[in-house]
C-alpha cells in the first residue's frame, strides 16, 4: 500500500545527540542508517542494540549493486548480518544512466533476494550522464518496471533534493521517495516523501566510520505497510 504525507505537521527544530554526533530532527519516531563498503566491517548487533533516550536504529539501507558489473564488496555480509540481527533492511542499486535499464535491473535481481519483512528495492539516481531528461526518465522507468514485476512491490526512488526537482519532478509521483537534503528542518521537494536522509556524518555503535542518518515519515504501523509481504 502506498501512502503519502504532508510535511507541515512534522516540521520542527533539531536536537543534538552527542552519542550520534549529529543534530537529529524532532517529531520522528523511526530512525535508520544507510551503508556501503565505506563503512567496512559492521557489528550489526551493536547497531541494533544502541539506544539513546528515545532513539534507536530501526532500519538500514545498504548498497548492493551499481551498473551491470559492480557488486558492493560488503553487501553480502551486511545483508546477512543485518538480517541475523533482526533489523529491517533494504538494498539499493546505483543507477548508471548510459547503461540499459533492463540490464541494470537484471543485475540487481541476480544479486538481491528479498523476503518477508524486507524494505522494497531502491533505485539510487544522482547523475544524468549527459542524457536528456526524457531519455533518462525512460531508462529509469524500464528499471523500475522490471524490478517491480520481479519482486511484486513498488520500488523506492532515492535522489538528492536538487536533482529530483530539476530532472525527475512530476515523473514518479506514485513511487515512494527517499530524499537527501541536509542542513534543513524538513526536505524542500514539492511533493510527499517517505524517507529523508538528513545527515552524512553520524556515528553509531558497531560502525567505525561516519554513516548517513535517515528518518521515516510515518509511524510503526505505516512503516510495516511498506515492507515486503
FENLINZI-V543214 format. One line per field, one symbol per residue. ss: DSSP state (~ for helix, > for strand, _ for the rest). phi: phi as a letter, one per 30 degrees, with the letter a starting at -180 (. if undefined). burial: 1 if it has 9 or more other C-alpha atoms within 8 Angstrom, else 0. A space follows every 10 residues. Layout:
BEGIN
ss=???
phi=???
burial=???
END
This chain:
BEGIN
ss=__________ ___>>>>___ _>>>>_____ >>>>>_~~~_ ___~~~~~~_ >>__>>>>>> >>>>>>___> >___~~~~~~ ~~~~____>> >>>>______ ~~~~~~~~~~ ~_________ _>>>______ __~~~~~~~~ ~~~~~~~~~~ ~____>>>>> ~~~~~~~~__ _____>>>>> __________ ____>>>>>> >>________ >>>>>>___~ ~~~~~~___
phi=.cbbbccedc dadcbdcedc ibdcddibcb cabbbadddh dccdddeddd bbhccbdcab cbdcbbibbc cedcdedddd dddddicebb cbcddcedce dddddddddd cbccbejddd dbccbbbcii ddeddedddd dddddddddd cibddcccad edddddccei cbdccecccc achbdaecbi adbcbbdcac bdbbejbcad bdcbbcdccd ddddddddc
burial=0000100001 1101001000 1100110111 1111111011 0111111101 0000111111 1111111100 1101100110 1110101111 1111111010 1111101110 1000000111 1111100100 1010011011 1111011100 0001111111 1011100110 0000111111 1000101010 0111111111 1111111001 1111111110 011001110
END
